[in-house]
């Protein structure tokens, strides 16, 4: 009867209370979900309508290299910023804010290559500040649209090579410089003497070839009348619109709005 007594006792015994499960895993899961939602909300706010258009400043004289001092800016520095914005899926358009007197033709050519890369993926718009001249204008000409202020100074389409001649002063002061060189034009940029007729003719050839590349590029990109810009003059923003160097009068915020409109976002 022992077995039967045990079964009766088990049946008549009150039910055991259920073991309490720890709430810690549920709390941890809730915290993780809230954290993920917070991160997603931050990303959404960071790339809201006001931030979906990236503004890249191009300020100072343009040179090749990777630097940005305010006075000088490197083609690699600007090129990297353009490529990063072009490859970012959360960026819908790019505004290049140009405030530069120009600079190295080679530096401008490197930046232009990155503008063309970016344009394959999204609109690139230029907003001109006080000055966007010479090589800075050549860069701007490759944008999908250009904005300038009425008194922005732009244009200056041309190439220049300047030589300094200190030989007169050196003669007066009794200075002399001896040069040993491998070719007759190797020291043609020297400030210690004047240029020969042959050297000046060669320098003019280099300048003319560089100018032809420059002006042909601008005419191709903008469709402007070559005769209106061949003299290399600076023009105001209002005149630049009239002759086709600039599309529209407007400030940076107008350019941002225009870039967003081009992206259809």
PyMOL commands that set and color helices and strands:
alter all, ss='L'
color gray80, all
select helices_A, chain A and resi 2-12+24-46+75-87+105-119+135-140+167-173+197-222+226-228+237-243+252-263
alter helices_A, ss='H'
color red, helices_A
select strands_A, chain A and resi 53-59+61-63+72-74+93-100+123-133+145-148+153-155+234-236+248-249
alter strands_A, ss='S'
color yellow, strands_A
deselect
rebuild
show_as cartoon
